Amino acid sequence: GLSDVWNYFMLQTPRIVLASYSAFLAAELLDATVFAEIKKRVYRFELSVGSMVKFAMLRSLGTDVVNMFVDSLVFFPLAFAFLLPWEDVWGMVWYGTYAKVLLATLDTPWFIAFRLLTKDVRRVID
């Protein structure tokens, strides 16, 4: 009855929460590390060629793709393994990554606009 349906869905909640937190932690730690390393390596070059926008966009999208793939790679198997066929789970990983990258591509120009508007704000690069 209704109670069985309720229990089925509510018992999935801890699994989804664990998958979500695990994916977020793995993806964000990797993203922050990779982004900072790339920024440190190319910052002086960006200044010398005067092309902050081009490199900032490449840096942002490049790390986003890795971040979003790792997020999907961790989340979907943890959330749906043994509940759905593996081919469906892997499809979710690929299509989830695709959707996230598409959205990141659409929002990256806003990131660049913000960066240009705040270009005179002093930044410390270690």
DOVOKE-352169 format. One record per residue (C-alpha): residue in one letter; y, z, x. Coordinates in steps of 0.25 Angstrom, whole numbers, plus 2048, in hexadecimal, padded with zeros to 3 digits. Example, Ala and Ser with C-alpha at 12.3 -4.5 7.8 and 13.67 -1.06 7.14 Angstrom:
2
<r = A&yy = 7EE&zz = 81F&xx = 831>
<r = S&yy = 7FC&zz = 81D&xx = 837>
***
This chain:
126
<r = G&yy = 800&zz = 800&xx = 800>
<r = L&yy = 80E&zz = 802&xx = 803>
<r = S&yy = 80B&zz = 80E&xx = 80C>
<r = D&yy = 802&zz = 805&xx = 815>
<r = V&yy = 80D&zz = 7FB&xx = 817>
<r = W&yy = 817&zz = 806&xx = 81A>
<r = N&yy = 80E&zz = 80C&xx = 824>
<r = Y&yy = 80A&zz = 7FF&xx = 82B>
<r = F&yy = 819&zz = 7FB&xx = 82D>
<r = M&yy = 81E&zz = 809&xx = 831>
<r = L&yy = 812&zz = 80B&xx = 83B>
<r = Q&yy = 817&zz = 7FF&xx = 842>
<r = T&yy = 825&zz = 805&xx = 845>
<r = P&yy = 821&zz = 80E&xx = 851>
<r = R&yy = 81B&zz = 801&xx = 857>
<r = I&yy = 828&zz = 7F9&xx = 855>
<r = V&yy = 831&zz = 804&xx = 85A>
<r = L&yy = 828&zz = 806&xx = 867>
<r = A&yy = 828&zz = 7F6&xx = 869>
<r = S&yy = 837&zz = 7F5&xx = 866>
<r = Y&yy = 83B&zz = 801&xx = 870>
<r = S&yy = 831&zz = 7FC&xx = 87B>
<r = A&yy = 836&zz = 7ED&xx = 87A>
<r = F&yy = 845&zz = 7F2&xx = 87A>
<r = L&yy = 843&zz = 7FB&xx = 886>
<r = A&yy = 83B&zz = 7F0&xx = 88E>
<r = A&yy = 844&zz = 7E5&xx = 88B>
<r = E&yy = 851&zz = 7EC&xx = 88D>
<r = L&yy = 84D&zz = 7F2&xx = 89A>
<r = L&yy = 849&zz = 7E5&xx = 89F>
<r = D&yy = 855&zz = 7DE&xx = 89A>
<r = A&yy = 85F&zz = 7E8&xx = 8A0>
<r = T&yy = 858&zz = 7E7&xx = 8AD>
<r = V&yy = 857&zz = 7D8&xx = 8AE>
<r = F&yy = 865&zz = 7D6&xx = 8A9>
<r = A&yy = 86B&zz = 7E0&xx = 8B3>
<r = E&yy = 864&zz = 7DA&xx = 8BE>
<r = I&yy = 868&zz = 7CC&xx = 8BA>
<r = K&yy = 877&zz = 7D0&xx = 8B8>
<r = K&yy = 877&zz = 7D7&xx = 8C6>
<r = R&yy = 871&zz = 7CB&xx = 8CD>
<r = V&yy = 87B&zz = 7C0&xx = 8C6>
<r = Y&yy = 887&zz = 7C8&xx = 8C4>
<r = R&yy = 88F&zz = 7C4&xx = 8D1>
<r = F&yy = 88A&zz = 7B6&xx = 8CF>
<r = E&yy = 88F&zz = 7B5&xx = 8C1>
<r = L&yy = 89D&zz = 7BA&xx = 8C6>
<r = S&yy = 89D&zz = 7B0&xx = 8D1>
<r = V&yy = 89A&zz = 7A4&xx = 8C8>
<r = G&yy = 8A2&zz = 7A9&xx = 8BD>
<r = S&yy = 898&zz = 7A7&xx = 8B2>
<r = M&yy = 895&zz = 7B4&xx = 8AC>
<r = V&yy = 893&zz = 7AF&xx = 89E>
<r = K&yy = 887&zz = 7A5&xx = 8A3>
<r = F&yy = 880&zz = 7AF&xx = 8AB>
<r = A&yy = 882&zz = 7BB&xx = 8A1>
<r = M&yy = 87C&zz = 7B2&xx = 896>
<r = L&yy = 870&zz = 7AE&xx = 89F>
<r = R&yy = 86E&zz = 7BC&xx = 8A3>
<r = S&yy = 86F&zz = 7C2&xx = 895>
<r = L&yy = 865&zz = 7B7&xx = 88F>
<r = G&yy = 85C&zz = 7B8&xx = 89B>
<r = T&yy = 85A&zz = 7C7&xx = 89A>
<r = D&yy = 85A&zz = 7C6&xx = 88B>
<r = V&yy = 84E&zz = 7BC&xx = 88B>
<r = V&yy = 846&zz = 7C6&xx = 894>
<r = N&yy = 84A&zz = 7D2&xx = 88C>
<r = M&yy = 847&zz = 7CC&xx = 87E>
<r = F&yy = 839&zz = 7C7&xx = 883>
<r = V&yy = 835&zz = 7D5&xx = 888>
<r = D&yy = 83A&zz = 7DB&xx = 87B>
<r = S&yy = 831&zz = 7D2&xx = 873>
<r = L&yy = 826&zz = 7D3&xx = 87D>
<r = V&yy = 826&zz = 7E2&xx = 87C>
<r = F&yy = 82A&zz = 7E4&xx = 86D>
<r = F&yy = 821&zz = 7DA&xx = 865>
<r = P&yy = 813&zz = 7DE&xx = 86C>
<r = L&yy = 816&zz = 7ED&xx = 86B>
<r = A&yy = 81B&zz = 7EB&xx = 85C>
<r = F&yy = 810&zz = 7E2&xx = 857>
<r = A&yy = 804&zz = 7E2&xx = 861>
<r = F&yy = 7F7&zz = 7E3&xx = 859>
<r = L&yy = 7FE&zz = 7E2&xx = 84C>
<r = L&yy = 801&zz = 7D3&xx = 84D>
<r = P&yy = 7F9&zz = 7C8&xx = 854>
<r = W&yy = 7FD&zz = 7C7&xx = 863>
<r = E&yy = 802&zz = 7B8&xx = 861>
<r = D&yy = 80C&zz = 7BD&xx = 856>
<r = V&yy = 811&zz = 7C8&xx = 860>
<r = W&yy = 813&zz = 7BE&xx = 86B>
<r = G&yy = 81A&zz = 7B5&xx = 861>
<r = M&yy = 823&zz = 7C1&xx = 85E>
<r = V&yy = 826&zz = 7C3&xx = 86C>
<r = W&yy = 82A&zz = 7B4&xx = 86F>
<r = Y&yy = 832&zz = 7B2&xx = 862>
<r = G&yy = 838&zz = 7C0&xx = 863>
<r = T&yy = 83D&zz = 7BD&xx = 871>
<r = Y&yy = 842&zz = 7AF&xx = 86C>
<r = A&yy = 84A&zz = 7B5&xx = 861>
<r = K&yy = 850&zz = 7C0&xx = 86A>
<r = V&yy = 854&zz = 7B5&xx = 874>
<r = L&yy = 85A&zz = 7AC&xx = 86A>
<r = L&yy = 863&zz = 7B8&xx = 865>
<r = A&yy = 866&zz = 7BC&xx = 873>
<r = T&yy = 86B&zz = 7AE&xx = 876>
<r = L&yy = 874&zz = 7AE&xx = 86A>
<r = D&yy = 87A&zz = 7BC&xx = 86D>
<r = T&yy = 87C&zz = 7BA&xx = 87C>
<r = P&yy = 889&zz = 7B2&xx = 87A>
<r = W&yy = 88E&zz = 7BF&xx = 874>
<r = F&yy = 88A&zz = 7C7&xx = 880>
<r = I&yy = 891&zz = 7BD&xx = 889>
<r = A&yy = 89E&zz = 7BE&xx = 880>
<r = F&yy = 89E&zz = 7CD&xx = 882>
<r = R&yy = 89C&zz = 7CC&xx = 891>
<r = L&yy = 8A8&zz = 7C2&xx = 892>
<r = L&yy = 8B0&zz = 7CB&xx = 889>
<r = T&yy = 8AD&zz = 7D7&xx = 892>
<r = K&yy = 8AD&zz = 7D0&xx = 89F>
<r = D&yy = 8B9&zz = 7D8&xx = 8A5>
<r = V&yy = 8B1&zz = 7E5&xx = 8A2>
<r = R&yy = 8AD&zz = 7EA&xx = 8B0>
<r = R&yy = 89E&zz = 7EA&xx = 8B2>
<r = V&yy = 896&zz = 7F2&xx = 8BD>
<r = I&yy = 88B&zz = 7EA&xx = 8C3>
<r = D&yy = 882&zz = 7F2&xx = 8CC>
***
